[in-house]
């Protein structure tokens, strides 16, 4: 029997009156968010393959220098988030992530549905403030995570959008959209939803900087 799971990766404290940015309604269950197209807006825009890739940082913004040679990295150390159409102040940018298993045991990347083409992810702030790019996923329980064996590399193109929550009545965005962030993957040490979680050194990418732009998404 299918079991429904609502994933809020690195969740922040609950706030009453939060409105869905796509339709303005107050969420009641995770299904509403998925139907609004907010929680999994990147699902159809992902390219996944087991290869190695890199890309230069955008020279037009203050970046953090070269991307460090870690096991979980992004293609740049700085990104420009462009304004999305609509009345709410929302932004979008793309990350090409590279996840390498440098250990001996197999690692398992969570995904929303058994056939989802990308891992579950979120973007967290490096400071103790809430990220506007925090992702909420309405998923089902299953045991078909992405298995990354020792020495394997996985690359995904992720479309990041935010803020993804607004105060009801005022449409005040929740979370910051500029600053220093990390990409987060739901990495497990065993298959299945109940597998033990991997340490932060495995689940978190390098730090990258995001600046917003009033120009529209290219």
C-alpha positions as CSV (number, residue, x, y, z in Angstrom):
1,X,0.0,0.0,0.0
2,X,1.3,3.5,-0.9
3,X,2.2,5.6,2.1
4,X,2.2,9.4,1.7
5,X,5.1,11.4,3.2
6,X,5.5,15.1,3.3
7,X,9.2,16.1,3.2
8,X,10.3,19.5,4.5
9,X,14.1,19.3,4.2
10,X,15.8,21.2,7.0
11,X,12.4,22.4,8.2
12,X,11.9,25.8,9.9
13,X,9.5,26.5,12.8
14,X,5.9,26.4,11.7
15,X,4.1,29.7,11.1
16,X,0.4,30.1,10.9
17,X,-1.1,32.0,8.0
18,X,1.5,31.0,5.4
19,X,0.2,31.3,1.9
20,X,1.0,29.3,-1.2
21,X,3.0,31.5,-3.6
22,X,1.4,30.0,-6.7
23,X,-2.3,30.6,-5.8
24,X,-2.4,32.5,-2.5
25,X,-4.3,29.9,-0.5
26,X,-3.3,28.8,3.0
27,X,-1.9,25.3,2.9
28,X,-3.7,22.5,4.8
29,X,-1.8,19.4,3.8
30,X,1.3,18.7,1.6
31,X,-1.0,17.8,-1.4
32,X,-2.0,21.5,-1.8
33,X,1.5,22.6,-2.1
34,X,2.3,20.0,-4.8
35,X,-0.8,20.9,-6.7
36,X,0.1,24.6,-6.6
37,X,3.3,23.7,-8.4
38,X,5.6,25.2,-5.7
39,X,7.0,22.2,-3.8
40,X,8.2,20.3,-6.8
41,X,8.5,23.0,-9.4
42,X,11.8,21.7,-10.6
43,X,10.7,18.1,-11.1
44,X,10.4,18.3,-14.9
45,X,13.6,20.4,-15.4
46,X,16.3,18.0,-14.4
47,X,19.1,16.4,-16.2
48,X,20.7,13.5,-14.4
49,X,23.7,11.4,-15.4
50,X,26.7,9.6,-13.8
51,X,29.5,11.7,-15.2
52,X,31.8,14.6,-14.1
53,X,31.1,18.2,-15.0
54,X,32.1,21.8,-14.0
55,X,31.2,25.3,-14.9
56,X,32.8,28.7,-14.2
57,X,31.4,31.2,-11.7
58,X,29.4,34.1,-13.0
59,X,32.0,36.9,-13.4
60,X,29.3,39.6,-12.9
61,X,28.8,39.0,-9.1
62,X,31.0,38.8,-6.0
63,X,31.8,35.1,-5.8
64,X,33.7,33.1,-3.2
65,X,36.5,32.0,-5.5
66,X,37.0,28.6,-7.0
67,X,34.7,25.8,-6.0
68,X,36.6,23.5,-3.6
69,X,37.4,20.0,-4.7
70,X,34.9,18.2,-2.4
71,X,32.7,15.2,-2.8
72,X,29.5,17.2,-3.0
73,X,29.9,20.4,-5.0
74,X,28.1,23.0,-7.1
75,X,29.2,24.2,-10.5
76,X,29.9,27.8,-9.3
77,X,30.5,29.6,-6.1
78,X,28.1,32.4,-6.9
79,X,24.7,32.7,-8.7
80,X,22.3,35.4,-9.9
81,X,18.7,34.6,-9.0
82,X,16.4,36.3,-11.6
83,X,12.9,37.6,-10.9
84,X,10.0,35.2,-11.7
85,X,6.8,36.6,-13.4
86,X,3.9,37.4,-11.1
87,X,2.9,39.7,-8.3
88,X,5.1,38.1,-5.6
89,X,8.8,38.7,-5.3
90,X,10.1,35.3,-6.3
91,X,13.4,34.3,-7.9
92,X,15.0,31.4,-9.8
93,X,18.5,30.1,-10.5
94,X,20.0,26.8,-11.6
95,X,22.6,24.7,-9.9
96,X,24.5,21.9,-11.5
97,X,25.4,19.6,-8.6
98,X,28.1,16.9,-8.5
99,X,27.8,14.2,-5.8
100,X,30.6,11.7,-5.5
101,X,30.8,8.7,-3.2
102,X,34.3,8.7,-1.9
103,X,33.7,6.1,0.7
104,X,33.4,2.3,0.6
105,X,29.7,1.8,1.5
106,X,26.9,2.6,-0.9
107,X,25.1,5.9,-0.3
108,X,21.4,6.3,-1.0
109,X,19.9,9.6,-2.2
110,X,16.3,10.1,-1.4
111,X,13.8,11.0,-4.1
112,X,10.2,12.0,-4.0
113,X,8.6,9.2,-6.1
114,X,10.1,5.9,-7.1
115,X,10.5,7.2,-10.6
116,X,11.5,10.8,-9.8
117,X,14.4,11.9,-12.0
118,X,16.2,13.9,-9.4
119,X,17.1,13.6,-5.7
120,X,15.2,15.4,-2.9
121,X,17.1,18.6,-2.2
122,X,16.9,21.9,-0.4
123,X,19.0,25.1,-0.1
124,X,19.9,26.2,3.4
125,X,21.4,29.4,4.7
126,X,24.8,29.3,6.3
127,X,23.7,31.7,9.0
128,X,21.0,30.9,11.6
129,X,18.2,32.5,9.6
130,X,15.6,30.8,7.4
131,X,16.4,30.3,3.7
132,X,13.9,31.5,1.2
133,X,14.9,28.6,-1.0
134,X,13.9,25.9,1.4
135,X,12.0,23.3,-0.5
136,X,8.8,21.4,0.6
137,X,8.0,18.1,-1.1
138,X,4.8,16.0,-1.0
139,X,6.1,12.5,-1.6
140,X,5.2,8.8,-1.2
141,X,7.1,6.2,0.8
142,X,9.2,3.8,-1.2
143,X,12.5,2.0,-1.2
144,X,13.9,3.0,-4.6
145,X,16.4,5.7,-3.6
146,X,19.3,6.5,-5.9
147,X,22.1,4.1,-5.0
148,X,25.5,5.7,-5.4
149,X,28.2,3.0,-5.1
150,X,31.8,3.6,-4.1
151,X,33.6,5.7,-6.7
152,X,30.4,6.7,-8.6
153,X,29.5,10.3,-9.4
154,X,26.1,11.7,-10.0
155,X,25.3,15.0,-11.7
156,X,21.9,16.8,-11.5
157,X,20.7,20.2,-12.9
158,X,18.4,21.6,-10.2
159,X,16.1,24.6,-10.7
160,X,15.9,26.5,-7.4
161,X,13.0,28.9,-6.8
162,X,12.0,31.0,-3.8
163,X,10.8,32.3,-1.5
164,X,8.3,29.3,-1.2
165,X,6.3,30.6,1.7
166,X,4.5,33.9,2.4
167,X,2.6,35.3,5.3
168,X,-1.1,35.1,4.7
169,X,-2.8,38.5,4.3
170,X,0.4,40.5,3.8
171,X,2.3,38.4,1.3
172,X,5.5,39.1,3.2
173,X,8.1,36.6,2.0
174,X,9.5,34.1,4.6
175,X,13.2,33.5,4.4
176,X,16.2,35.3,2.9
177,X,17.0,35.1,-0.9
178,X,20.5,36.7,-0.8
179,X,23.6,35.6,1.0
180,X,25.6,32.4,1.5
181,X,23.9,29.0,1.2
182,X,24.6,25.3,0.9
183,X,22.8,22.6,-1.1
184,X,21.4,19.8,1.0
185,X,20.7,16.2,-0.1
186,X,18.7,13.6,1.9
187,X,21.5,11.0,2.0
188,X,21.0,7.7,3.8
189,X,23.4,5.0,4.7
190,X,20.9,2.2,3.8
191,X,18.1,1.8,1.4
192,X,14.5,2.6,2.4
193,X,12.8,5.6,4.1
194,X,14.0,4.5,7.5
195,X,17.7,4.3,6.6
196,X,20.1,6.0,9.0
197,X,21.0,9.6,7.9
198,X,24.5,10.4,6.7
199,X,26.5,13.0,8.5
200,X,26.4,16.7,7.5
201,X,29.8,16.3,5.8
202,X,28.1,14.1,3.3
203,X,24.7,15.8,2.9
204,X,25.9,19.4,2.5
205,X,27.7,21.0,-0.5
206,X,30.3,23.7,-0.6
207,X,29.1,27.3,0.3
208,X,27.9,29.5,-2.6
209,X,26.6,33.0,-2.7
210,X,23.3,34.2,-4.2
211,X,22.4,37.7,-5.3
212,X,19.0,38.6,-6.7
213,X,18.3,40.6,-9.9
214,X,15.2,42.5,-10.9
215,X,15.6,41.2,-14.5
216,X,13.4,38.4,-15.6
217,X,14.4,34.8,-15.8
218,X,16.3,34.3,-19.1
